[in-house]
């Protein structure tokens, strides 16, 4: 987030992860822009809410457990405020664990896993960080499979 969300003031804007997220949403018709580099753009998301599990960009983007716990209260409040929420796509193990913690549930992370928790679907995906995408741990195809799965789950609920 230090080079994207915190710099631009908008989550997943202006960094490598954001390129993947915005493009995936665009491919599904959930974004009017294929790429988003600054908050001055007229980005419009449809039926999508983006947030971070940790609300700061800690050194080396590696939050301490204490920071994760401190931010979980705010993540829980955000989740509970979304009245029409059906599916949460958690990007990365830390986000997945944080979402499960917000629901007071213990779930095991893996790429593509789906849990039904308190009437909501939680979907896990590897984070589209440059570290994961440039090493091939996460490919565009495998990312889109999970994003499509999450999208399809919204239609079932």
Order of alpha helices (4+ residues) and beta strands (2+ residues): alpha-alpha-alpha-beta-alpha-beta-beta-alpha-alpha
